[in-house]
Amino acid sequence: MSALSTDALDLQQDFFALFGLPRDFALDVDRLDQAYRDRQAQVHPDRHAHRSDAEKRVSMQWATQVNEAYR
């Protein structure tokens, strides 16, 4: 499924799941950083500037969700 699929966009998604990390108190910060960069590379709006308005909107929602999860 595409990273921008509206079916996959779940704004209530567990942040650990969003980054593909185990739910663990002792979080590997380097792994989190890499997962964040990888996910942003997939969904960042600049990467989807040539797409339809609807797809751009989904891209923005994904990027916002990824940024929120990273914080």
Buried (B, 14 or more C-beta within 10 A) or exposed (E): EEBBEEEEBEEEEEBBEBBEBEEEEEEEEEEBEEBBEEBBEBBBBEBBEEBEEEBBBBBBBBBEBBEEBBE
